[in-house]
Amino acid sequence: MYNIEISEADWIKGNKEASAVLVEYSDFQCPACGAYYPLMKQITEDFGDKIAFVYRHFPLKQIHKHATLAAEAAEAAGQQGKFWEMHDLIFENQLTWSNKISSKDTFVEYAERLGLNAEKFKSDLESKEIKNKVESDYLSGISFGVNGTPTFFLNGKKLANPRAYDEFKQIIEQAISDNI
């Protein structure tokens, strides 16, 4: 069991005061994370404010050459209030950008598609603040024993990745009822 604190720097869907806190350490280029993306989207829609879903970056840069830049792109979009929209676009188009020689232009295109100020986005993409946020998420994952993606924690307990929606739903419902 880990004491995983949520902070103002975290990206949270749902209710940050919820009794069930689901933290995902994820890599935008990881195929398994891409496979879990629709499942997590469904979980956050179905549970709404009954849970806090926290997304943290854990780019496996040794094997995914665009993972860090993808995380930085989501953070840069977040500077303009569009983290979750960029998060969704990146996962929904994972096969498109992950095989390119360079993915930066693709992420700038996504920013424009989301109506972001492209110049600010490009500047933020290079900022120390963004790079530090991604690195901070990564290091927090290391401190909690994360060594692959996706890795989930529910109320501080590391989960063996549930294989199906119903399994995930049952685990979360149990956590909610345990804390009522």
C-alpha positions as CSV (number, residue, x, y, z in Angstrom):
1,M,0.0,0.0,0.0
2,Y,1.4,3.4,-1.0
3,N,0.5,6.9,0.2
4,I,-0.1,8.5,-3.2
5,E,-1.0,12.1,-2.7
6,I,-2.9,14.0,-5.4
7,S,-1.6,17.6,-6.0
8,E,-2.7,20.6,-7.9
9,A,-0.2,19.6,-10.6
10,D,-2.1,16.4,-11.3
11,W,-4.6,16.0,-14.1
12,I,-7.8,14.7,-12.5
13,K,-11.1,13.6,-14.0
14,G,-14.0,13.3,-11.7
15,N,-14.1,14.4,-8.1
16,K,-10.8,15.1,-6.4
17,E,-12.5,14.6,-3.1
18,A,-13.8,11.2,-4.0
19,S,-13.2,8.2,-1.7
20,A,-11.9,6.1,-4.6
21,V,-8.8,7.5,-6.2
22,L,-7.5,5.7,-9.4
23,V,-4.1,6.7,-10.5
24,E,-2.7,5.6,-13.9
25,Y,0.9,5.8,-14.8
26,S,0.9,5.7,-18.6
27,D,3.0,6.1,-21.7
28,F,1.2,7.6,-24.8
29,Q,3.2,5.5,-27.2
30,C,2.7,2.2,-25.3
31,P,0.4,-0.2,-27.2
32,A,-1.0,-1.6,-23.9
33,C,-1.8,1.9,-22.7
34,G,-3.5,2.5,-26.0
35,A,-5.6,-0.6,-25.5
36,Y,-6.6,0.5,-22.0
37,Y,-7.5,4.0,-23.1
38,P,-11.1,3.2,-24.2
39,L,-11.6,1.2,-20.9
40,M,-10.4,4.2,-18.8
41,K,-12.6,6.6,-20.8
42,Q,-15.6,4.3,-20.1
43,I,-14.7,4.1,-16.4
44,T,-14.4,7.8,-16.0
45,E,-17.7,8.4,-17.8
46,D,-19.6,5.7,-15.8
47,F,-18.3,6.6,-12.4
48,G,-18.3,10.4,-12.9
49,D,-17.8,12.2,-9.6
50,K,-17.7,8.9,-7.6
51,I,-14.0,8.6,-8.4
52,A,-10.9,10.7,-8.9
53,F,-9.0,9.5,-12.0
54,V,-5.5,10.8,-12.0
55,Y,-3.3,10.5,-15.1
56,R,0.5,10.6,-14.7
57,H,3.2,10.3,-17.3
58,F,5.6,7.4,-17.3
59,P,7.3,7.6,-20.7
60,L,9.3,4.5,-21.4
61,K,11.8,6.5,-23.5
62,Q,14.2,3.6,-23.9
63,I,11.7,1.8,-26.1
64,H,9.2,4.5,-27.2
65,K,11.1,7.4,-28.8
66,H,8.1,9.7,-29.0
67,A,6.7,9.0,-25.6
68,T,8.3,11.9,-23.8
69,L,7.3,14.4,-26.5
70,A,3.8,13.1,-26.5
71,A,3.6,13.7,-22.7
72,E,5.0,17.2,-23.2
73,A,2.5,17.9,-25.9
74,A,-0.4,16.9,-23.5
75,E,1.1,19.2,-20.8
76,A,1.6,22.0,-23.3
77,A,-2.1,21.7,-24.3
78,G,-2.9,21.7,-20.6
79,Q,-1.3,25.1,-20.3
80,Q,-4.2,26.3,-22.5
81,G,-6.9,24.3,-20.7
82,K,-7.0,21.3,-23.2
83,F,-5.0,18.5,-21.5
84,W,-7.8,15.9,-21.7
85,E,-8.6,16.8,-25.3
86,M,-5.0,16.4,-26.3
87,H,-4.7,13.2,-24.2
88,D,-7.7,11.8,-26.1
89,L,-6.3,12.9,-29.6
90,I,-2.9,11.4,-28.8
91,F,-4.3,8.0,-27.8
92,E,-6.9,7.9,-30.5
93,N,-4.2,8.5,-33.2
94,Q,-1.4,6.5,-31.5
95,L,-0.7,4.4,-34.7
96,T,-0.5,7.6,-36.8
97,W,2.2,9.5,-34.9
98,S,4.1,6.7,-33.1
99,N,5.6,5.4,-36.4
100,K,6.8,8.7,-37.7
101,I,10.4,9.8,-37.8
102,S,9.4,13.0,-36.0
103,S,6.1,13.5,-34.3
104,K,6.4,17.2,-33.3
105,D,4.6,18.6,-36.4
106,T,1.8,16.1,-35.8
107,F,1.3,17.3,-32.2
108,V,1.4,21.0,-33.4
109,E,-1.3,20.0,-35.9
110,Y,-3.4,18.4,-33.1
111,A,-3.0,21.7,-31.1
112,E,-4.3,23.7,-34.0
113,R,-7.2,21.2,-34.4
114,L,-8.1,21.8,-30.7
115,G,-8.1,25.6,-31.3
116,L,-4.9,26.2,-29.3
117,N,-2.5,29.1,-29.9
118,A,0.1,27.2,-31.9
119,E,3.0,29.6,-31.1
120,K,2.3,29.3,-27.3
121,F,1.9,25.6,-27.7
122,K,5.3,25.3,-29.4
123,S,7.0,27.5,-26.8
124,D,5.4,25.6,-24.0
125,L,6.5,22.3,-25.6
126,E,10.1,23.5,-25.1
127,S,9.7,24.9,-21.6
128,K,11.6,23.7,-18.6
129,E,8.3,23.7,-16.6
130,I,6.7,21.2,-18.9
131,K,9.8,19.0,-19.0
132,N,10.0,19.1,-15.2
133,K,6.4,18.1,-14.9
134,V,6.8,15.0,-17.1
135,E,10.0,14.1,-15.2
136,S,8.3,14.6,-11.9
137,D,5.5,12.2,-12.8
138,Y,8.0,9.7,-14.0
139,L,10.1,9.9,-10.8
140,S,7.0,9.6,-8.6
141,G,6.2,6.4,-10.5
142,I,9.6,5.0,-9.9
143,S,9.2,5.8,-6.1
144,F,6.0,3.7,-6.1
145,G,7.6,0.7,-7.9
146,V,6.3,1.4,-11.4
147,N,8.4,-0.4,-13.9
148,G,6.0,-0.7,-16.9
149,T,2.9,0.8,-18.3
150,P,0.1,1.0,-17.7
151,T,0.3,0.7,-13.9
152,F,-2.8,1.4,-11.8
153,F,-3.2,2.2,-8.1
154,L,-6.6,2.3,-6.5
155,N,-6.5,4.1,-3.1
156,G,-2.8,3.5,-2.9
157,K,-3.0,-0.2,-3.7
158,K,-1.2,-1.4,-6.9
159,L,-3.6,-3.3,-9.1
160,A,-2.8,-6.4,-11.2
161,N,-4.1,-4.8,-14.4
162,P,-7.7,-5.9,-14.8
163,R,-8.3,-7.4,-18.2
164,A,-11.9,-6.3,-18.8
165,Y,-14.3,-3.5,-18.0
166,D,-16.4,-5.6,-15.7
167,E,-13.4,-6.6,-13.6
168,F,-12.2,-3.0,-13.3
169,K,-15.8,-1.8,-12.5
170,Q,-16.1,-4.4,-9.7
171,I,-12.8,-3.4,-8.1
172,I,-13.7,0.2,-8.2
173,E,-17.3,-0.4,-6.8
174,Q,-15.7,-2.4,-4.0
175,A,-13.3,0.4,-3.2
176,I,-16.2,2.9,-3.1
177,S,-18.3,0.7,-0.8
178,D,-15.3,0.1,1.5
179,N,-14.9,3.8,2.0
180,I,-18.6,4.8,2.6
